[in-house]
Each structure stands twice: as structure tokens, then as C-alpha cells.
Amino acid sequence: MNLTTVRKYFLFIIVLFTVSFSQAQRDSSTKDFTYTIQPLLGFETVYRSAPRPHTVTQTMYGLRLTGGIDLLSGEIEYTQSTGSEIFQTAPEKIVSTDEKLKIGARSLFRLSDIFNMTVRFGGQVKKTKEETTNIGVVTTEQKPIEYSPYLGAAFGMHIGKMNVSVGTTVVINDMNNMEKNEIQNTVAIGFGI
């Protein structure tokens, strides 16, 4: 089986996630092992190739589940976003819906009793559906599934079992053309278990 470099990287991230998650569970008896559920709301800048190459900013929402210790936690995140663009020439309208699943790891650094900083990395799977309206005719196209690595950072406040954070994540779609990379800015409110 011939895997592309991105798929090999994504497979490596999944293995790393599995190993770090199992290691964190083994260490849970001596450290604070926590689970956190975070609803997400934010906006992202994504690259679109039709009708000509450009970027578009759209809102996103989703859910993130993390589990582990501060030094190394596993994370799974699902987000969905929809963008609608209207053009003066054909095609007149393009509506894109993106579904994204991120699997990765994160480290939380406590700056004080209240403030913290998080760095994250992993792999993303993206599925895009595009509806194009051209002279009144609507066509729907499912784009090929994309695999990409991601890196991010967040700054947060931790009060009791609640955590509020503001973060930025860069999804690396093309190392040679940085304009094709996605930037996701989110606000998350987490509840620890």
C-alpha cells in the first residue's frame, strides 16, 4: 500500500495519541487525570480553489474532548463550518460545508492558579461538500477527503472545574504554499470531570 507523506504523518499522530493516552492512564494513580468536554465556537480562514484561488473566512462550531494529565493529554475534536459566497459571474453562488475531525495531543502549562497556556498538535481529517449554483442549476460535489497535520496554542483561565480559553490552530495543508493553510480561531468553555 502506497501512502502519501501526509497520510504517513497522520498515522504517526494516531499512534502517538494512542501511546500518550495509555501512558497518561498508567500515570493517573500518581497525578491528576482529568477529562474535559469543551463546546467550541469560532471562525476560520480556509483556502478555496473555485472559481479562482482565494481564501474565505467562515464561522465554525463543534466539540472537543480531552483526557489525560497536564503534561500530556489526548484530544479528539469535531467541528463543522459552512461558508456561502456570491459572485457576479458564473458560478453565481457556492456554498461549502466542511466537517473536520482532529485527533492529537496537548500539553497544559499552568502560569498561575488561574491562568494557563496550552500547546497542541495532531492530525486532521476534512470532508467538504460543495453546492454550486450556475444559471439556476444547483450541483452538489463531495470533495476528496484530506489529511493534514495541525499545530496550535491557547491561553485560558481555570476556575474550579471550568476552563475558558481562546486559541489559534494552524492546519498545514501545503508546506510549499502557506496561503493554502487554514487558520482556526476559537473560544472554548470547558467543564472538567
C-alpha positions in Angstrom: 0.0 0.0 0.0 1.5 3.3 -1.1 0.7 6.0 1.5 1.3 9.7 0.8 3.5 11.7 3.2 0.5 13.3 4.8 -1.2 10.0 5.4 2.0 8.6 7.0 2.2 11.7 9.2 -1.5 11.3 10.2 -0.9 7.6 11.0 2.1 8.6 13.2 -0.1 11.1 15.1 -2.7 8.5 15.7 -0.1 6.1 17.1 1.4 8.9 19.2 -2.0 9.8 20.5 -2.7 6.1 21.5 0.7 5.7 23.2 0.4 9.0 25.1 -3.2 8.3 26.2 -2.3 4.9 27.5 0.8 6.3 29.3 -1.3 9.0 30.9 -3.8 6.4 32.1 -1.0 4.4 33.7 0.3 7.6 35.5 -3.2 8.6 36.6 -2.7 6.9 40.0 0.0 9.4 41.0 -1.2 12.5 39.1 -4.5 14.3 38.4 -6.0 12.5 35.5 -8.9 14.7 34.1 -11.4 14.6 31.3 -12.7 17.9 29.8 -15.6 18.5 27.4 -15.5 21.8 25.5 -18.1 23.2 23.2 -16.3 25.3 20.6 -17.3 28.5 18.7 -15.1 30.5 16.4 -14.1 31.4 12.9 -11.6 30.1 10.4 -9.9 31.2 7.3 -9.9 28.5 4.6 -8.5 28.1 1.1 -10.9 27.7 -1.8 -9.9 26.9 -5.3 -13.1 27.6 -7.1 -14.0 29.7 -9.1 -10.4 31.0 -8.7 -7.9 30.5 -5.8 -8.8 32.6 -2.8 -9.3 32.5 1.0 -12.6 32.9 2.8 -13.5 33.4 6.5 -16.4 31.5 7.9 -17.9 30.6 11.3 -17.4 27.2 12.9 -18.7 25.3 15.9 -18.0 21.9 17.4 -17.0 19.9 20.4 -13.6 18.9 21.9 -13.0 16.0 24.4 -9.6 15.9 26.2 -8.3 13.3 28.7 -5.0 13.0 30.5 -2.6 14.8 32.7 -1.4 18.4 32.4 1.9 17.4 30.8 0.4 15.3 28.0 -3.3 14.8 27.2 -5.1 13.3 24.3 -7.7 15.2 22.4 -10.5 14.5 19.9 -12.3 17.4 18.2 -15.2 17.6 15.8 -16.1 20.9 14.1 -18.4 21.9 11.3 -18.4 25.1 9.3 -20.4 26.5 6.4 -19.4 29.3 4.0 -21.6 30.9 1.3 -20.1 33.1 -1.4 -21.9 35.1 -4.1 -20.2 36.0 -7.4 -21.0 38.5 -10.2 -20.2 35.9 -12.9 -20.9 32.2 -13.2 -21.0 30.3 -10.9 -23.3 32.8 -9.1 -23.2 31.1 -5.7 -21.0 28.4 -3.9 -22.0 27.0 -0.5 -19.3 24.9 1.2 -19.8 22.7 4.2 -16.7 21.4 6.0 -16.7 18.6 8.6 -13.4 18.2 10.4 -12.1 15.6 12.9 -8.9 16.3 14.8 -7.0 13.7 16.8 -3.9 14.7 18.7 -2.2 15.6 21.9 -1.8 18.7 24.1 0.2 20.0 26.9 -1.1 22.4 29.5 1.3 24.8 31.3 -0.1 26.4 34.5 1.1 30.0 34.6 -0.7 30.6 38.0 -3.6 29.2 39.9 -6.0 30.8 37.4 -4.1 31.3 34.1 -2.8 28.6 31.8 -1.3 28.1 28.3 -1.9 25.1 26.1 0.0 23.9 23.0 -1.5 21.2 20.8 -0.6 19.1 17.7 -2.0 16.3 15.8 -3.7 15.3 12.5 -7.0 16.4 10.9 -9.4 14.6 8.5 -11.5 17.0 6.5 -14.6 16.3 4.4 -16.0 19.0 2.2 -19.4 19.2 0.4 -19.8 22.0 -2.2 -23.1 23.2 -3.7 -22.7 25.3 -6.8 -25.5 27.4 -8.3 -24.9 28.1 -12.0 -27.7 29.7 -14.1 -30.2 28.5 -11.6 -29.0 24.8 -11.6 -27.6 23.5 -8.3 -25.0 20.8 -8.4 -23.5 19.1 -5.3 -20.0 17.7 -5.2 -18.2 15.8 -2.5 -14.5 16.7 -2.4 -11.9 14.0 -1.7 -11.1 13.5 2.0 -8.0 15.5 3.0 -5.5 14.5 5.8 -3.4 17.3 7.3 -1.3 17.9 10.4 -2.1 20.8 12.8 -0.4 22.9 15.5 -1.9 25.3 17.9 -1.8 27.3 21.1 -4.4 28.7 23.5 -4.5 30.9 26.6 -7.0 30.1 29.2 -8.5 30.8 32.7 -9.2 27.9 35.0 -11.7 28.4 37.9 -12.7 25.3 39.7 -13.9 22.7 37.2 -14.5 25.3 34.5 -12.0 26.5 31.9 -12.4 29.3 29.4 -9.8 29.5 26.6 -9.0 31.5 23.4 -6.9 29.7 20.9 -5.5 29.6 17.4 -4.7 26.5 15.4 -2.9 26.3 12.0 -3.8 23.3 9.8 -0.9 22.7 7.4 -2.4 21.8 4.0 0.6 22.7 1.9 4.2 23.4 3.2 5.2 24.9 -0.2 2.3 27.4 -0.4 1.4 28.8 3.0 -1.7 30.6 1.6 -3.4 27.2 1.4 -3.1 26.6 5.1 -6.1 27.1 7.4 -6.2 29.2 10.5 -8.9 28.5 13.1 -9.6 30.9 16.0 -11.8 29.5 18.7 -13.3 30.4 22.1 -13.9 27.3 24.2 -15.7 26.8 27.6 -14.7 23.6 29.2 -16.1 21.6 32.0 -13.8 19.1 33.8 -14.8 15.7 35.1 
